[in-house]
């Protein structure tokens, strides 16, 4: 156990130590990303407020992330609901096919979608092509979260509503849906975070107006802009931590509401 604990600590240090460098250099007064630090400044964060191109990129990413989170959660809710019901033909095969994007390399997904959208469907690249791709990769995460919500739900509650005269739809909307609402909120937060931070697919499918990760990648070609990238990265890391913490909070609230024990989070 002691060796396993040491391994876990070293692994976490290796994984998160580079992220800790973001705020250090974001508040550094020098343009060169190296030690020793030259002083403390917040000017790099101030430059973010005057960069109009960045504002457009952030607006694109927020729009894409919001629409993706909404649609991916709706699709995930339908799939998780079907998976929680009685068995039907090819249930495992269909579920596995839907979850396939979790194990496919994003570069393969991006190139394949680019060929289909441009060569086969002859669609122009825009925010909506990115949304379609992000829904594809976010829906499996939504299903994984909502599967847990439905599995922790006591089916007898909906059956009782049906016995009392409710229709299948009203029993779902009035009984089941409120009980799985923490899982729905968690799904939306996770999908929003994944879409907001995603780069590879957005790089291939973006149109004339880039998303925020693609814009950040473009800034890396200019060494003088690296501190600005560090400042923006610090904000993104803080935002991601907040969203993931909220998602975990709603997941645990759903477990408490259902009376089930927590077997481990998804973070």
Secondary structure by P-SEA (a helix, b strand, c coil): caaaaaaaaaaaaaacccccaaaaaaaccccccccccccccaaaaaaaaacaaaaaaaaaaaaaaaaaaaaaaaaaaaaaaaaacccccaaaaaaaaaaccccccaaaaaaaaaaaacccccccccaaaaaaaaaaaaaaaaaaaaaaaaaaccaaaaaaaaaacccaaaaaaccccccaaaaaaaaaaaaaaaaaaccaaaaacccccccaaaaaaaacccccaaaaaaaaaaaaaaaaaaaaaaaaaaaaaaaaaaccccccccc
